[in-house]
């Protein structure tokens, strides 16, 4: 599996209600396209979010988002580096 990053930007800032609705729409589509969510990081001002996934390729993530009707800024492959002992 490949590690993938999805970048999002929000204007107005992302509310909890919008995040919950977005998750409900995208979760079934991720599963249908063989994409596994890893984690999400939301900026302090709630205007930017990075989500990481594992999938066969970036197109699987793009297709899942499009199937759910969700917007994204970009999707790209990544390598993960972590502190020793993590």
Protein Blocks (a to p, Z undefined) as FASTA:
>chain_A
ZZddddddddddddfklmmmmmmmmmmmmmmnopacfbdcddfklpaccdddddfblklm
mmmmmmnopacfbdcdddddddehZZ
